[in-house]
Amino acid sequence: MNQNVPELTLNDGLKVPAIGLGTYSLKGEEGVKAMAAAMDAGYRLIDTAFNYENEGAVGKAIKRSSVAREELLICSKLPGRRHAYKEALVTIEESLYRADLDYYDLYLIHWPNPKQDVYVEAWQAMIEAKKRGYIRSIGVSNFLPEHIDRLIKETGAAPSLNQVELHPFFDQAYQRKKDGEHGIVTESWSPLGRGNDIVQDEQIVRIAEAHGKTGAQVILRWHTQLGAIPIPKSGSLQHQKENLDIFDFELTAEEMDVISSFSREDGRLWGQDPSTYEEF
């Protein structure tokens, strides 16, 4: 399957594929099968989290797939209830034990939880975990520009990646610009928005037909042309393959603008504003 996935280089030198597999809700034996099939189909970047409760399934899928561990980039995330320094380090160790891995390629702070105000301490633990060889590259998820500025100011270390809600209804133009100023790559969770609403829109369908692609493929291509890394979740091998098959065409500037025109200021679909939302 499509092995021609371009790579982006993070600010610490780690090379990351331009698309990954989201694994939220892929659990148990079915989840293992779906994730192993995705790896065999060409996915190299696999995104999980401590709170998804499927790190073990990810580890099992790695062993079951035909792909060598060294060729994969496995990402997990630190939950909000484990931001305190010592707890964060123990949690990262537990994440590794769950997946039966020696290291994670990427590890992110899942949410800043600013009301608790312990995310700088969590970041200091991540820096230490990287020194210990637990993690190759450290980043954040759902961090607003002010949270990232504070991390850099207080620790001197910029995240390599920021995973945020990003889809045509919420294109995160300001966030992407601010991330870019620090050399931080933006990664898109929920890249297709909520299910099939957008992929069936007339304007999207028209663009898709012009390229002989599906609406989902067109939207994922939009992400990559914005410089963001989409991580669509799919348990279906057919959809997994389709989602990977987006690098043999290019959207015009006009088509990019059409897709971006769906974006609005309050475009979050899940009501999770990082300035107030708390995840434990």
Buried (B, 14 or more C-beta within 10 A) or exposed (E): EBEEBEEBEBBBEBEBBBBBBBBBEBBEEEBBBBBBBBBBBBBBBBBBBBBBEBBBBBBBBBEBBEBEBEEBBBBBBBBBBBBBBEBBBEBBEEBBEBBEBEBBBBBBBBBBBBEBEBBBBBBBBBBBBBEEEBBBBBBBBBBBBEBBBBBBEEEEBBBBBBBBBBBBBBBBEEBBEBBEEBEBBBBBBBBBBEEEBBBEBEBBBEBBEEBEBBBBBBBBBBBBBBEBBBBBBBBEBEBBBBBBBBBEEEBEEEBBEBBEEBBEEEBBBEEBEBEEBBBE
